[in-house]
Amino acid sequence: TLLLQQSKPMEVRVEVDLGPGVSAKDLILHIIGKIGAAGGSGYVIEYRGKVFERMTIEERLTVCNMSIEAGARAGLIAPDGVTFAYL
């Protein structure tokens, strides 16, 4: 048994469209730049907003996997029709 504290929630909401040539990795690196390399420590980050809703599964996986680079315990995007179609 491991004694752990409950993770804190953090919401990252992006409602703008990505410009031409801007990738999901560019976006998450920008977010990490804003909150810092340890800005997500102890948090589970939930990504919300129309930019994430329009992403492909591969782009969403990139964003969620890169959450670790911000020190977060996990990153998630709420499942929707795109997710269920992928499954």
C-alpha positions in Angstrom: 0.0 0.0 0.0 1.2 3.4 -0.9 0.1 6.5 1.1 -0.7 9.2 -1.4 -2.5 12.5 -1.3 -5.5 13.0 -3.5 -4.5 14.9 -6.7 -5.7 18.4 -7.1 -7.7 19.4 -10.2 -6.5 22.0 -12.7 -8.5 23.1 -15.7 -6.8 24.5 -18.8 -9.4 26.0 -21.2 -8.4 27.2 -24.7 -11.2 28.6 -26.8 -9.3 30.0 -29.7 -8.4 28.2 -33.0 -4.8 27.2 -33.6 -3.1 29.2 -36.4 -1.8 27.6 -39.6 1.2 25.3 -38.9 0.6 25.3 -35.1 0.4 21.7 -33.8 -0.9 20.1 -30.6 2.7 19.8 -29.4 3.2 23.5 -29.9 0.1 24.3 -27.9 1.1 22.1 -24.9 4.6 23.4 -24.9 3.2 26.9 -24.8 0.9 25.9 -21.9 3.9 24.4 -20.1 5.8 27.6 -20.7 3.0 29.6 -19.0 2.6 27.4 -15.9 6.2 26.3 -15.6 8.0 22.9 -15.7 6.6 22.2 -12.2 3.3 24.1 -12.5 1.3 20.9 -12.6 3.0 19.2 -9.7 0.3 17.4 -7.7 -2.4 18.1 -10.2 -4.4 16.2 -12.7 -4.9 18.6 -15.6 -8.2 18.6 -17.5 -8.0 20.2 -20.9 -11.2 21.9 -22.1 -12.4 24.2 -24.9 -13.1 24.1 -28.5 -9.5 23.7 -29.6 -9.3 20.3 -27.8 -12.7 19.3 -29.0 -11.5 19.7 -32.6 -8.3 17.7 -32.1 -7.8 14.2 -33.4 -7.2 11.4 -31.0 -3.5 11.5 -31.8 -3.3 15.2 -31.0 -5.2 14.7 -27.8 -2.9 11.9 -26.7 0.1 14.2 -27.4 -1.4 16.8 -25.1 -2.2 14.4 -22.3 1.1 12.6 -22.5 3.0 15.9 -22.4 1.2 16.9 -19.1 3.9 14.9 -17.3 6.5 17.5 -18.6 4.6 20.1 -16.5 4.9 17.9 -13.4 1.3 16.8 -13.5 0.2 13.4 -12.4 -2.0 13.0 -15.4 -3.7 14.9 -18.2 -7.2 14.2 -19.6 -9.7 15.4 -22.1 -13.4 14.4 -21.5 -14.5 11.7 -23.9 -16.8 12.7 -26.7 -17.9 11.4 -30.1 -14.4 11.5 -31.5 -13.2 9.3 -28.6 -16.0 6.8 -29.0 -15.5 6.6 -32.8 -11.8 5.8 -32.2 -12.6 3.1 -29.8 
